[in-house]
């Protein structure tokens, strides 16, 4: 390039290049899942503001049957199998008068 353009042209180009503003940096790619996680974490309720479905269920069972054990025999497991499927648990909660989120209760209890 020096032989074709000459030294003066090369030095002029170098000076002009040094005075130019640098190109803006490319934005960091953030996946949709990462953005959704960030947005959801901003909207989380404080621990004391959350509903505790386990406590609500126990209150309902205590009020109606005076004991969660009596309620278990009366509505949750009337066939006395000793265990429940998820659907049987949901039906039992509805029969007992529980009006909260049964799915959230299932998760809160850590059941599978």
ChimeraX attribute file (.defattr): number of C-alpha atoms within 10 A of each C-alpha:
attribute: neighborCount
match mode: 1-to-1
recipient: residues
	/A:1	8
	/A:2	10
	/A:3	7
	/A:4	8
	/A:5	9
	/A:6	10
	/A:7	12
	/A:8	10
	/A:9	13
	/A:10	15
	/A:11	12
	/A:12	11
	/A:13	12
	/A:14	11
	/A:15	11
	/A:16	10
	/A:17	11
	/A:18	10
	/A:19	9
	/A:20	8
	/A:21	7
	/A:22	8
	/A:23	6
	/A:24	6
	/A:25	6
	/A:26	6
	/A:27	6
	/A:28	6
	/A:29	6
	/A:30	8
	/A:31	9
	/A:32	9
	/A:33	9
	/A:34	10
	/A:35	11
	/A:36	11
	/A:37	11
	/A:38	11
	/A:39	11
	/A:40	10
	/A:41	10
	/A:42	9
	/A:43	8
	/A:44	10
	/A:45	10
	/A:46	7
	/A:47	8
	/A:48	7
	/A:49	8
	/A:50	9
	/A:51	14
	/A:52	14
	/A:53	21
	/A:54	15
	/A:55	11
	/A:56	15
	/A:57	20
	/A:58	16
	/A:59	15
	/A:60	19
	/A:61	22
	/A:62	15
	/A:63	11
	/A:64	14
	/A:65	15
	/A:66	13
	/A:67	14
	/A:68	18
	/A:69	12
	/A:70	14
	/A:71	21
	/A:72	18
	/A:73	14
	/A:74	16
	/A:75	19
	/A:76	24
	/A:77	16
	/A:78	12
	/A:79	10
	/A:80	11
	/A:81	8
	/A:82	10
	/A:83	11
	/A:84	13
	/A:85	10
	/A:86	14
	/A:87	10
	/A:88	14
	/A:89	17
	/A:90	19
	/A:91	16
	/A:92	20
	/A:93	23
	/A:94	15
	/A:95	13
	/A:96	19
	/A:97	13
	/A:98	19
	/A:99	13
	/A:100	16
	/A:101	12
	/A:102	20
	/A:103	12
	/A:104	14
	/A:105	20
	/A:106	16
	/A:107	11
	/A:108	12
	/A:109	11
	/A:110	8
	/A:111	9
	/A:112	7
